[in-house]
Amino acid sequence: MSDLLSLVELAGYVAAILAMSAAVTWAVVKISPSEAAKEQRAREKARAAGGD
């Protein structure tokens, strides 16, 4: 029984680590803008400033 409980705890630990890494990855993707978004903002700023 102790071995079974240890395996369940190990599986829970692995699942928790995977969930945490997925949450951190999601947060980084949402927080940091992509290169395309940066370029689009730069074009809009240039257009608003009287460029093209």
Buried (B, 14 or more C-beta within 10 A) or exposed (E): EEEEEEEEEEEEEEEEEEEEEEEEEEEEEEEEEEEEEEEEEEEEEEEEEEEE
